[in-house]
Amino acid sequence: MAGVESKKSDLGVRALSAIVMVVVAGTALWLGGWGWTLFVAAVGIGVMWEWWGLVRGFVNGVFGRVLWLLGGLVYVGLAVAMLMAFRAEPIPGWAMLIVVLLGVIFTDVGAYFAGRTIGGPKIAPAISPSKTWAGLGGGILGASLAVTISTWIYTGPAFARAAGIELDPSELGSRWPSPAAALIAGTALAVVAQAGDFFESWMKRRAGVKDSGKLIPGHGGLFDRTDGMIAVLFALGLLSLHSFVFKA
């Protein structure tokens, strides 16, 4: 009975924390400008603090720690830069931001329910014992659905008005991606997001800790909540840099 009550209590704390996170992030996104910049910068600094805490747990030498710190600055810094860049441009920035946010959320939800419902073989039990191939499949389906919904949102009249852009009325809400395109984009997004999750899990196992921090009640640290999103944003950042270099 005590165990059941503890789980219920923890579920309530997790739900309340999730609501607060969504409200804070949503408010900052709506405000834009300095509000969004300060919010994203604060999250980035918090993640880097937790990154450094994990690194100190499994890297002893000064040289190795410096390399890991520099790697974290590149990894997290590029993700932060992409978030700021996306918010600054209505098209295609806001569109990409919607895809990333919904895509990572739907990946997590789809992976959670498919993994719990179907179970089956683990992907990498030594790193993350709870992750299954069925969960990855559910994450891919969730991300593909998110791509479809995102396309409908950012080609709709409400988004156009909010972003202050003008679209041909005949095109509003009509740019539905083909199932194949949605599946390809969803697969790429889900795989990268899950890879980011595995990477953070690997760091935590090396450091001998369960969570990257204790900032968010019931959820752990900021890195725990943003690992998949950081990986996706970092990958998009690399693609953007690649395009910029080769265009130049």
Buried (B, 14 or more C-beta within 10 A) or exposed (E): EEEEEEEEEEEEBBEEBBEEBEEEBEEBBEBEEEEBBEBBBEBBEBBBBBBBBBBEBBBEEEEEBEEBBEEBBEBBBBBBBBBBBBBEEBEEBBBBBBBBBBBBBBBBBBBBBBBEEEEEEBBEEEBBEEBBBBBBBBBBBBBBBBBBBBBBBBBBEEBBEEBEEEBEEEEBBEEEBEEEBBBBBBBBBBBBBBBBBBBBBBBBBBBEBEBBBEBBEBBBBBBBBBBBBBBBBBBBBEEBEEEEEEEE
